[in-house]
Amino acid sequence: MNVYDLFNNDKAESDDTRQSVVIYFNYDHKNLEPLHELESKLRIELYNTATGELEGHQMALDLLDGFLYLYGTSAEALFKAIRPTLLATPFMKGAEVRLRFKALENNEVSEIEFILE
């Protein structure tokens, strides 16, 4: 085994166990500063709870709406860790949240969708 194989195997194992939280939100701000502030807070929460990672965001060109992408070994634990921060963020009110679960035994994927209130 070489170093390349070592890193390749780690990535494959983590992809098998990753679950996700995807958040669609209305934004309507003139710049990305409020979003970057939220992302910083989320990264701190995720680091402190060791529940996952914020992979990033995707925004419409007109900044009217966007998505946040988060990954971890438990979508439920991930959402529970970030929920208070999301609720304290005005532009997250009414956001659509999708928790995606993957069963390790049979690789089946299930999802739960709800509105953040």
Backbone as ProteinMPNN parsed JSONL, in Angstrom:
{"seq_chain_A": "MNVYDLFNNDKAESDDTRQSVVIYFNYDHKNLEPLHELESKLRIELYNTATGELEGHQMALDLLDGFLYLYGTSAEALFKAIRPTLLATPFMKGAEVRLRFKALENNEVSEIEFILE", "coords_chain_A": {"N_chain_A": [[0.854, -1.179, 0.0], [0.527, 2.229, -0.806], [0.94, 5.785, -0.133], [-1.021, 7.128, -1.625], [-3.005, 5.12, -1.932], [-3.747, 4.84, 0.718], [-5.015, 7.309, 1.354], [-7.046, 7.252, -0.566], [-8.578, 4.999, 0.244], [-9.524, 5.875, 2.747], [-11.22, 7.966, 1.975], [-13.159, 6.579, 0.489], [-14.33, 4.999, 2.478], [-15.42, 6.971, 4.145], [-17.316, 8.125, 2.441], [-19.181, 6.09, 2.273], [-20.432, 6.173, 4.729], [-21.454, 8.679, 5.034], [-23.964, 11.005, 5.798], [-26.435, 13.475, 5.039], [-27.356, 16.967, 5.317], [-29.303, 19.19, 3.706], [-30.054, 22.473, 2.982], [-32.416, 24.638, 1.769], [-32.865, 28.017, 1.199], [-34.405, 31.301, 1.37], [-32.87, 34.299, 0.515], [-32.067, 37.088, -0.396], [-30.282, 39.334, 0.068], [-27.902, 42.012, -0.346], [-25.217, 41.362, -0.479], [-22.807, 38.736, 0.307], [-22.049, 38.696, 2.944], [-23.734, 38.307, 5.365], [-24.35, 35.575, 4.993], [-21.793, 34.401, 5.04], [-21.11, 34.96, 7.679], [-22.988, 33.346, 9.016], [-22.103, 30.83, 8.11], [-19.59, 30.705, 9.343], [-20.341, 30.577, 12.052], [-21.732, 28.13, 12.003], [-19.676, 26.358, 11.308], [-18.093, 26.515, 13.62], [-19.893, 25.455, 15.525], [-20.16, 22.841, 14.491], [-17.545, 21.923, 14.695], [-17.157, 22.055, 17.49], [-19.004, 20.167, 18.368], [-18.311, 17.943, 16.993], [-19.782, 16.724, 14.905], [-19.931, 16.817, 12.148], [-19.427, 18.352, 8.922], [-19.468, 21.503, 7.231], [-19.908, 21.721, 3.949], [-20.29, 23.689, 2.048], [-21.839, 26.354, 0.125], [-24.398, 27.175, -2.274], [-25.39, 29.666, -4.388], [-27.955, 31.646, -5.94], [-27.453, 33.718, -8.795], [-28.605, 36.244, -8.521], [-28.744, 36.48, -5.83], [-31.069, 35.855, -4.442], [-31.878, 33.409, -3.396], [-30.655, 30.263, -2.011], [-28.547, 27.378, -1.263], [-27.374, 25.355, 1.44], [-24.896, 22.963, 2.226], [-24.315, 20.204, 4.191], [-22.464, 17.636, 5.848], [-22.135, 14.486, 7.544], [-21.734, 11.738, 9.889], [-24.173, 11.213, 10.99], [-27.194, 12.413, 10.092], [-29.25, 13.334, 11.691], [-27.994, 14.017, 14.17], [-26.309, 15.972, 13.209], [-28.122, 17.962, 12.306], [-29.392, 18.579, 14.747], [-27.261, 19.766, 16.083], [-26.831, 22.162, 14.68], [-29.264, 23.442, 14.613], [-30.128, 25.451, 16.648], [-28.55, 27.665, 15.886], [-29.382, 28.104, 13.265], [-32.08, 28.781, 13.724], [-31.732, 31.21, 14.987], [-31.037, 32.878, 12.981], [-32.214, 35.286, 10.879], [-32.715, 35.1, 7.995], [-33.017, 32.423, 7.63], [-35.491, 31.652, 8.403], [-38.294, 29.781, 7.624], [-36.908, 28.148, 5.904], [-36.277, 25.329, 3.779], [-35.599, 22.129, 4.813], [-33.698, 19.233, 4.299], [-33.062, 16.087, 5.417], [-30.895, 13.5, 4.871], [-30.61, 10.101, 4.997], [-28.582, 7.182, 5.126], [-28.693, 3.78, 5.038], [-26.424, 1.517, 6.332], [-26.393, -1.257, 6.07], [-27.794, -2.072, 3.738], [-27.446, -0.097, 1.875], [-29.595, 1.577, 1.306], [-31.341, 4.631, 0.822], [-32.962, 7.132, 2.653], [-35.136, 9.921, 3.141], [-36.003, 12.903, 4.927], [-38.071, 15.674, 4.857], [-38.677, 19.035, 5.783], [-40.014, 22.191, 6.988], [-38.182, 24.83, 8.356], [-38.954, 26.179, 11.395]], "CA_chain_A": [[0.0, 0.0, 0.0], [1.265, 3.492, -0.805], [0.219, 6.908, 0.466], [-2.213, 7.381, -2.435], [-4.008, 4.119, -1.568], [-4.205, 5.141, 2.071], [-5.991, 8.393, 1.293], [-8.173, 6.794, -1.362], [-9.403, 4.117, 1.068], [-10.203, 6.682, 3.755], [-12.318, 8.693, 1.339], [-14.214, 5.632, 0.133], [-15.03, 4.615, 3.692], [-16.228, 8.083, 4.648], [-18.459, 8.31, 1.544], [-20.164, 5.058, 2.58], [-21.121, 6.442, 5.983], [-21.888, 10.068, 5.096], [-25.347, 11.405, 5.669], [-26.387, 14.893, 4.698], [-28.397, 17.948, 5.576], [-29.315, 20.199, 2.651], [-30.992, 23.521, 3.378], [-32.764, 25.628, 0.744], [-33.34, 29.2, 1.923], [-34.544, 32.589, 0.695], [-31.78, 35.131, 1.029], [-32.417, 38.469, -0.737], [-29.37, 40.346, 0.604], [-27.098, 42.638, -1.402], [-23.891, 40.731, -0.541], [-22.743, 37.441, 0.975], [-21.531, 38.831, 4.308], [-24.551, 37.582, 6.35], [-24.198, 34.142, 4.771], [-20.463, 34.018, 5.526], [-21.186, 34.981, 9.147], [-23.694, 32.125, 9.406], [-21.224, 29.691, 7.86], [-18.567, 30.694, 10.401], [-20.99, 30.075, 13.266], [-22.021, 26.708, 11.815], [-18.405, 25.616, 11.381], [-17.704, 26.447, 15.034], [-20.792, 24.476, 16.151], [-19.824, 21.498, 14.022], [-16.252, 21.582, 15.278], [-17.332, 21.838, 18.926], [-19.806, 18.964, 18.61], [-17.716, 16.857, 16.185], [-20.892, 16.035, 14.25], [-19.843, 16.82, 10.698], [-18.767, 19.478, 8.283], [-20.177, 22.341, 6.269], [-19.156, 21.636, 2.704], [-20.343, 24.976, 1.369], [-23.136, 26.875, -0.282], [-24.648, 27.463, -3.684], [-26.298, 30.814, -4.407], [-28.421, 32.17, -7.217], [-26.681, 34.906, -9.201], [-29.253, 37.454, -8.015], [-28.684, 36.358, -4.362], [-32.411, 35.743, -3.861], [-31.993, 32.163, -2.661], [-29.466, 29.433, -2.063], [-28.492, 26.097, -0.574], [-26.239, 24.995, 2.284], [-24.653, 21.523, 2.183], [-23.596, 19.733, 5.364], [-22.294, 16.189, 5.832], [-21.632, 13.864, 8.759], [-22.108, 10.327, 10.007], [-25.578, 11.165, 11.397], [-27.918, 13.621, 9.677], [-30.031, 13.805, 12.83], [-27.078, 14.694, 15.096], [-25.833, 17.155, 12.505], [-29.158, 18.983, 12.355], [-29.573, 18.996, 16.135], [-26.148, 20.64, 16.458], [-26.9, 23.472, 14.016], [-30.627, 23.989, 14.687], [-30.237, 26.731, 17.353], [-27.918, 28.722, 15.093], [-30.279, 28.381, 12.139], [-33.266, 29.477, 14.226], [-31.346, 32.567, 15.379], [-30.656, 33.593, 11.763], [-33.475, 35.716, 10.256], [-32.979, 34.644, 6.631], [-33.269, 30.977, 7.635], [-36.906, 31.403, 8.733], [-39.021, 29.189, 6.506], [-36.022, 27.369, 5.037], [-36.638, 23.928, 3.556], [-34.506, 21.29, 5.282], [-33.772, 17.833, 3.885], [-32.118, 15.186, 6.066], [-30.749, 12.302, 4.05], [-30.042, 8.995, 5.76], [-28.16, 6.035, 4.334], [-28.549, 2.573, 5.85], [-25.168, 0.852, 5.996], [-26.589, -2.671, 5.758], [-28.292, -2.329, 2.384], [-27.206, 1.094, 1.056], [-30.826, 2.298, 0.99], [-31.346, 6.029, 1.229], [-34.268, 7.69, 2.966], [-35.067, 11.363, 3.366], [-37.061, 13.604, 5.646], [-38.099, 17.091, 4.477], [-39.542, 19.86, 6.618], [-39.778, 23.631, 6.982], [-37.576, 25.29, 9.608], [-39.791, 27.181, 12.06]], "C_chain_A": [[0.893, 1.234, 0.0], [0.388, 4.6, -0.22], [-1.065, 7.202, -0.303], [-3.333, 6.412, -2.069], [-4.589, 4.4, -0.19], [-5.279, 6.219, 2.059], [-7.218, 8.005, 0.485], [-9.112, 5.915, -0.547], [-10.154, 4.894, 2.134], [-11.399, 7.397, 3.156], [-13.456, 7.752, 1.0], [-15.01, 5.219, 1.365], [-15.912, 5.753, 4.187], [-17.433, 8.336, 3.751], [-19.557, 7.295, 1.846], [-20.989, 5.399, 3.812], [-21.663, 7.865, 6.067], [-23.386, 10.197, 4.927], [-25.324, 12.908, 5.461], [-27.587, 15.672, 5.205], [-28.246, 18.998, 4.481], [-30.405, 21.195, 2.999], [-31.173, 24.493, 2.215], [-33.375, 26.817, 1.468], [-33.499, 30.395, 0.998], [-33.531, 33.533, 1.325], [-32.071, 36.621, 0.84], [-31.601, 39.523, 0.027], [-28.508, 40.873, -0.548], [-25.711, 42.011, -1.554], [-23.92, 39.44, 0.281], [-22.266, 37.501, 2.422], [-22.404, 38.115, 5.355], [-24.443, 36.057, 6.211], [-22.849, 33.654, 5.297], [-20.414, 34.024, 7.051], [-21.885, 33.723, 9.662], [-22.787, 30.91, 9.232], [-20.127, 29.588, 8.923], [-19.14, 30.141, 11.701], [-21.259, 28.573, 13.166], [-20.749, 25.87, 11.911], [-17.927, 25.469, 12.823], [-18.567, 25.416, 15.758], [-20.415, 23.052, 15.764], [-18.493, 21.028, 14.588], [-16.413, 21.229, 16.762], [-18.098, 20.554, 19.245], [-19.27, 17.742, 17.864], [-18.793, 16.037, 15.474], [-20.792, 16.008, 12.734], [-19.136, 18.04, 10.182], [-19.726, 20.23, 7.364], [-19.352, 22.311, 4.997], [-19.184, 22.954, 1.943], [-21.76, 25.377, 1.025], [-23.19, 27.009, -1.793], [-25.692, 28.568, -3.697], [-26.727, 31.137, -5.826], [-27.629, 33.434, -7.534], [-27.279, 36.199, -8.667], [-29.313, 37.493, -6.484], [-30.059, 36.283, -3.7], [-32.593, 34.471, -3.038], [-30.722, 31.339, -2.813], [-29.622, 28.137, -1.29], [-27.257, 26.049, 0.318], [-26.135, 23.481, 2.266], [-23.788, 21.121, 3.365], [-23.57, 18.207, 5.359], [-21.736, 15.703, 7.155], [-22.06, 12.411, 8.805], [-23.556, 10.155, 10.452], [-26.259, 12.478, 11.023], [-28.705, 14.203, 10.848], [-29.147, 14.575, 13.818], [-26.566, 15.992, 14.491], [-26.861, 18.276, 12.595], [-29.376, 19.486, 13.782], [-28.478, 19.965, 16.577], [-26.299, 22.043, 15.888], [-28.257, 24.164, 14.161], [-30.714, 25.314, 15.443], [-29.642, 27.903, 16.565], [-28.791, 29.09, 13.904], [-31.499, 29.177, 12.599], [-32.974, 30.925, 14.618], [-30.966, 33.437, 14.176], [-31.912, 33.978, 10.988], [-33.724, 35.16, 8.85], [-33.17, 33.128, 6.53], [-34.717, 30.648, 7.991], [-37.627, 30.9, 7.483], [-38.16, 28.39, 5.551], [-36.526, 25.936, 4.924], [-35.417, 23.072, 3.892], [-34.738, 19.858, 4.819], [-32.663, 17.06, 4.598], [-32.088, 13.901, 5.25], [-29.976, 11.255, 4.832], [-29.664, 7.862, 4.814], [-27.957, 4.857, 5.271], [-27.303, 1.823, 5.407], [-25.378, -0.59, 5.534], [-26.932, -2.898, 4.284], [-28.144, -1.137, 1.438], [-28.481, 1.815, 0.618], [-30.749, 3.712, 1.546], [-32.775, 6.451, 1.522], [-34.08, 9.161, 3.31], [-36.257, 11.836, 4.187], [-36.952, 15.074, 5.228], [-39.07, 17.836, 5.383], [-39.144, 21.321, 6.494], [-39.236, 24.036, 8.359], [-38.445, 26.405, 10.188], [-39.334, 27.351, 13.487]], "O_chain_A": [[1.894, 1.284, 0.715], [-0.765, 4.366, 0.142], [-2.094, 7.495, 0.306], [-4.482, 6.824, -1.912], [-5.785, 4.218, 0.037], [-6.331, 6.062, 2.679], [-8.33, 8.404, 0.832], [-10.329, 6.072, -0.64], [-11.318, 4.596, 2.399], [-12.472, 7.432, 3.759], [-14.619, 8.1, 1.207], [-16.234, 5.101, 1.302], [-17.045, 5.515, 4.607], [-18.486, 8.729, 4.253], [-20.739, 7.603, 1.693], [-22.132, 4.958, 3.928], [-22.274, 8.227, 7.073], [-23.992, 9.59, 4.044], [-24.296, 13.548, 5.685], [-28.657, 15.128, 5.478], [-27.191, 19.618, 4.344], [-31.542, 20.814, 3.277], [-30.21, 25.093, 1.737], [-34.3, 26.652, 2.263], [-32.823, 30.498, -0.026], [-33.366, 33.551, 2.545], [-32.296, 37.336, 1.816], [-32.158, 40.481, 0.563], [-28.408, 40.238, -1.597], [-25.097, 42.106, -2.617], [-24.942, 39.1, 0.878], [-22.097, 36.461, 3.059], [-21.86, 37.372, 6.172], [-24.446, 35.34, 7.211], [-22.777, 32.603, 5.934], [-19.747, 33.181, 7.652], [-21.433, 33.107, 10.627], [-22.715, 30.056, 10.116], [-19.782, 28.487, 9.35], [-18.501, 29.331, 12.372], [-21.04, 27.833, 14.125], [-20.746, 24.801, 12.522], [-17.413, 24.417, 13.204], [-18.051, 24.595, 16.516], [-20.358, 22.165, 16.615], [-18.34, 19.853, 14.923], [-15.873, 20.227, 17.23], [-17.862, 19.929, 20.279], [-19.738, 16.625, 18.089], [-18.727, 14.809, 15.443], [-21.508, 15.24, 12.091], [-18.356, 18.681, 10.886], [-20.661, 19.659, 6.803], [-18.229, 22.815, 4.965], [-18.216, 23.302, 1.268], [-22.736, 24.834, 1.543], [-22.173, 26.962, -2.485], [-26.755, 28.431, -3.091], [-25.98, 30.935, -6.784], [-27.187, 34.136, -6.625], [-26.549, 37.15, -8.39], [-29.868, 38.428, -5.908], [-30.197, 36.613, -2.522], [-33.374, 34.454, -2.087], [-29.842, 31.653, -3.614], [-30.682, 27.842, -0.739], [-26.222, 26.63, -0.008], [-27.15, 22.785, 2.288], [-22.675, 21.619, 3.533], [-24.525, 17.563, 4.925], [-20.965, 16.402, 7.812], [-22.679, 11.91, 7.867], [-24.116, 9.069, 10.31], [-25.937, 13.53, 11.575], [-28.814, 15.422, 10.982], [-29.514, 15.666, 14.254], [-26.409, 16.992, 15.191], [-26.516, 19.411, 12.922], [-29.528, 20.688, 13.999], [-28.738, 20.881, 17.357], [-25.933, 23.017, 16.546], [-28.379, 25.352, 13.859], [-31.33, 26.246, 14.926], [-30.187, 29.007, 16.585], [-28.924, 30.269, 13.574], [-31.903, 30.136, 11.941], [-33.868, 31.771, 14.583], [-30.615, 34.605, 14.342], [-32.613, 33.099, 10.486], [-34.854, 34.78, 8.545], [-33.455, 32.613, 5.449], [-35.13, 29.492, 7.894], [-37.569, 31.525, 6.424], [-38.632, 27.991, 4.486], [-37.125, 25.4, 5.857], [-34.339, 23.264, 3.329], [-35.845, 19.334, 4.935], [-31.478, 17.339, 4.411], [-33.125, 13.297, 4.976], [-28.848, 11.483, 5.269], [-30.348, 7.618, 3.821], [-27.142, 4.924, 6.191], [-27.149, 1.526, 4.222], [-24.623, -1.089, 4.7], [-26.41, -3.822, 3.66], [-28.661, -1.165, 0.321], [-28.452, 2.586, -0.341], [-30.167, 3.951, 2.604], [-33.688, 6.169, 0.746], [-32.999, 9.585, 3.719], [-37.346, 11.263, 4.149], [-35.863, 15.647, 5.246], [-40.146, 17.334, 5.708], [-38.081, 21.649, 5.967], [-39.77, 23.631, 9.391], [-38.648, 27.442, 9.556], [-39.906, 28.15, 14.228]]}, "name": "protein", "num_of_chains": 1, "seq": "MNVYDLFNNDKAESDDTRQSVVIYFNYDHKNLEPLHELESKLRIELYNTATGELEGHQMALDLLDGFLYLYGTSAEALFKAIRPTLLATPFMKGAEVRLRFKALENNEVSEIEFILE"}
